[in-house]
Amino acid sequence: MNSSRAIAVKYEARLDDGTLVKKSDGVEFTVKDGHFCLALSKAVKTMKKGEKAILTVKPQHGFRYMGKPAHGNEGSVPPNATSLQITLELVSWKTVSGVIFDKKVVKEGEGYKCNEGAVVKLKLIGKLQDGTVFFKKGYNDGESELFEFKTDDGNLNFSNVSPSH
């Protein structure tokens, strides 16, 4: 399983003495970003959908020398804890794509290439791999507002993008 997967898991983390640290009846996260502790991301990479496992978590894959303070309904984990056990079930996973694209020039443009800090306006359609359109700007009849963004250090800055149309 690669790090661009969003996974859904159920888990329960306890210390050896039975103290409940945290329980989730369903949480979704990307493997790359992780959740709760490093052990979850490492373990799900080795699992199949529907698989259940019991993890004995080493400190370097748990909360290391800092431990984890109690928070709300969650229990604490002492520094360098070797007694953390997690019962884990991989419920599902799906591939998540970042901002990647294929470029096909359909009409040559005019003028200059964009420099850092340039404001760019364009027509834009965002599609999932299955062809589902999730973002469209500048293509509707009567819509004069184009998609606008600012280039930054050679990268695109989409800070003003929202998933709504």
Contacts in CASP RR format, 6 or more apart in sequence:
PFRMAT RR
TARGET T0000
AUTHOR 0000-0000-0000
METHOD contacts of the structure
MODEL  1
MNSSRAIAVKYEARLDDGTLVKKSDGVEFTVKDGHFCLALSKAVKTMKKG
EKAILTVKPQHGFRYMGKPAHGNEGSVPPNATSLQITLELVSWKTVSGVI
FDKKVVKEGEGYKCNEGAVVKLKLIGKLQDGTVFFKKGYNDGESELFEFK
TDDGNLNFSNVSPSH
1 7 0 8 1.000
1 31 0 8 1.000
1 44 0 8 1.000
1 45 0 8 1.000
1 46 0 8 1.000
1 47 0 8 1.000
1 93 0 8 1.000
2 31 0 8 1.000
3 30 0 8 1.000
3 31 0 8 1.000
3 32 0 8 1.000
4 30 0 8 1.000
4 31 0 8 1.000
4 32 0 8 1.000
4 95 0 8 1.000
4 96 0 8 1.000
4 97 0 8 1.000
4 98 0 8 1.000
5 30 0 8 1.000
5 31 0 8 1.000
5 93 0 8 1.000
5 94 0 8 1.000
5 95 0 8 1.000
5 96 0 8 1.000
6 28 0 8 1.000
6 29 0 8 1.000
6 30 0 8 1.000
6 93 0 8 1.000
6 94 0 8 1.000
6 95 0 8 1.000
6 96 0 8 1.000
7 28 0 8 1.000
7 29 0 8 1.000
7 30 0 8 1.000
7 31 0 8 1.000
7 44 0 8 1.000
7 90 0 8 1.000
7 91 0 8 1.000
7 92 0 8 1.000
7 93 0 8 1.000
8 26 0 8 1.000
8 27 0 8 1.000
8 28 0 8 1.000
8 90 0 8 1.000
8 91 0 8 1.000
8 92 0 8 1.000
8 93 0 8 1.000
9 24 0 8 1.000
9 26 0 8 1.000
9 27 0 8 1.000
9 28 0 8 1.000
9 29 0 8 1.000
9 35 0 8 1.000
9 40 0 8 1.000
9 44 0 8 1.000
9 88 0 8 1.000
9 89 0 8 1.000
9 90 0 8 1.000
9 91 0 8 1.000
10 24 0 8 1.000
10 25 0 8 1.000
10 26 0 8 1.000
10 27 0 8 1.000
10 88 0 8 1.000
10 89 0 8 1.000
10 91 0 8 1.000
11 22 0 8 1.000
11 23 0 8 1.000
11 24 0 8 1.000
11 27 0 8 1.000
11 36 0 8 1.000
11 40 0 8 1.000
11 86 0 8 1.000
11 87 0 8 1.000
11 88 0 8 1.000
11 89 0 8 1.000
12 20 0 8 1.000
12 22 0 8 1.000
12 23 0 8 1.000
12 24 0 8 1.000
12 86 0 8 1.000
12 87 0 8 1.000
13 20 0 8 1.000
13 21 0 8 1.000
13 22 0 8 1.000
13 23 0 8 1.000
13 36 0 8 1.000
13 37 0 8 1.000
13 84 0 8 1.000
13 85 0 8 1.000
13 86 0 8 1.000
14 20 0 8 1.000
14 21 0 8 1.000
14 84 0 8 1.000
14 85 0 8 1.000
14 86 0 8 1.000
14 87 0 8 1.000
15 21 0 8 1.000
15 77 0 8 1.000
15 81 0 8 1.000
15 83 0 8 1.000
15 84 0 8 1.000
15 85 0 8 1.000
16 83 0 8 1.000
16 85 0 8 1.000
17 83 0 8 1.000
19 75 0 8 1.000
20 75 0 8 1.000
21 68 0 8 1.000
21 74 0 8 1.000
21 75 0 8 1.000
21 76 0 8 1.000
21 77 0 8 1.000
21 84 0 8 1.000
22 36 0 8 1.000
22 74 0 8 1.000
22 75 0 8 1.000
24 36 0 8 1.000
26 91 0 8 1.000
27 35 0 8 1.000
29 35 0 8 1.000
30 96 0 8 1.000
31 41 0 8 1.000
31 44 0 8 1.000
31 45 0 8 1.000
32 41 0 8 1.000
34 40 0 8 1.000
34 41 0 8 1.000
35 41 0 8 1.000
37 57 0 8 1.000
37 61 0 8 1.000
37 62 0 8 1.000
37 63 0 8 1.000
37 84 0 8 1.000
37 86 0 8 1.000
38 60 0 8 1.000
38 61 0 8 1.000
38 62 0 8 1.000
39 55 0 8 1.000
39 57 0 8 1.000
39 58 0 8 1.000
39 61 0 8 1.000
39 62 0 8 1.000
39 84 0 8 1.000
39 86 0 8 1.000
40 86 0 8 1.000
40 88 0 8 1.000
42 61 0 8 1.000
43 53 0 8 1.000
43 55 0 8 1.000
43 86 0 8 1.000
43 88 0 8 1.000
44 88 0 8 1.000
44 90 0 8 1.000
44 93 0 8 1.000
47 53 0 8 1.000
47 88 0 8 1.000
47 90 0 8 1.000
48 90 0 8 1.000
49 90 0 8 1.000
49 91 0 8 1.000
49 92 0 8 1.000
49 93 0 8 1.000
50 89 0 8 1.000
50 90 0 8 1.000
50 91 0 8 1.000
51 89 0 8 1.000
51 90 0 8 1.000
52 87 0 8 1.000
52 88 0 8 1.000
52 89 0 8 1.000
53 87 0 8 1.000
53 88 0 8 1.000
53 89 0 8 1.000
54 85 0 8 1.000
54 86 0 8 1.000
54 87 0 8 1.000
54 88 0 8 1.000
55 85 0 8 1.000
55 86 0 8 1.000
55 87 0 8 1.000
55 88 0 8 1.000
56 84 0 8 1.000
56 85 0 8 1.000
57 81 0 8 1.000
57 84 0 8 1.000
57 85 0 8 1.000
57 86 0 8 1.000
58 82 0 8 1.000
59 65 0 8 1.000
59 80 0 8 1.000
59 81 0 8 1.000
59 82 0 8 1.000
62 77 0 8 1.000
62 81 0 8 1.000
62 84 0 8 1.000
63 77 0 8 1.000
63 79 0 8 1.000
63 81 0 8 1.000
63 84 0 8 1.000
64 79 0 8 1.000
64 80 0 8 1.000
65 79 0 8 1.000
65 80 0 8 1.000
66 79 0 8 1.000
67 76 0 8 1.000
67 77 0 8 1.000
67 78 0 8 1.000
67 79 0 8 1.000
67 80 0 8 1.000
67 81 0 8 1.000
68 74 0 8 1.000
68 75 0 8 1.000
68 76 0 8 1.000
68 77 0 8 1.000
69 76 0 8 1.000
70 76 0 8 1.000
77 84 0 8 1.000
95 129 0 8 1.000
97 128 0 8 1.000
97 129 0 8 1.000
99 156 0 8 1.000
99 158 0 8 1.000
114 120 0 8 1.000
114 151 0 8 1.000
115 151 0 8 1.000
116 151 0 8 1.000
116 152 0 8 1.000
116 153 0 8 1.000
116 154 0 8 1.000
117 150 0 8 1.000
117 151 0 8 1.000
117 152 0 8 1.000
118 150 0 8 1.000
118 151 0 8 1.000
119 148 0 8 1.000
119 149 0 8 1.000
119 150 0 8 1.000
120 148 0 8 1.000
120 149 0 8 1.000
120 150 0 8 1.000
120 151 0 8 1.000
121 146 0 8 1.000
121 147 0 8 1.000
121 148 0 8 1.000
122 146 0 8 1.000
122 147 0 8 1.000
123 137 0 8 1.000
123 138 0 8 1.000
123 139 0 8 1.000
123 146 0 8 1.000
123 147 0 8 1.000
124 135 0 8 1.000
124 136 0 8 1.000
124 137 0 8 1.000
124 138 0 8 1.000
124 147 0 8 1.000
125 133 0 8 1.000
125 135 0 8 1.000
125 136 0 8 1.000
125 139 0 8 1.000
126 133 0 8 1.000
126 134 0 8 1.000
126 135 0 8 1.000
126 136 0 8 1.000
127 133 0 8 1.000
127 134 0 8 1.000
128 134 0 8 1.000
134 163 0 8 1.000
135 161 0 8 1.000
135 163 0 8 1.000
135 165 0 8 1.000
136 165 0 8 1.000
137 143 0 8 1.000
137 145 0 8 1.000
137 146 0 8 1.000
137 147 0 8 1.000
137 165 0 8 1.000
138 144 0 8 1.000
138 145 0 8 1.000
138 146 0 8 1.000
138 147 0 8 1.000
148 160 0 8 1.000
149 156 0 8 1.000
149 157 0 8 1.000
149 158 0 8 1.000
149 160 0 8 1.000
149 161 0 8 1.000
150 157 0 8 1.000
151 157 0 8 1.000
END
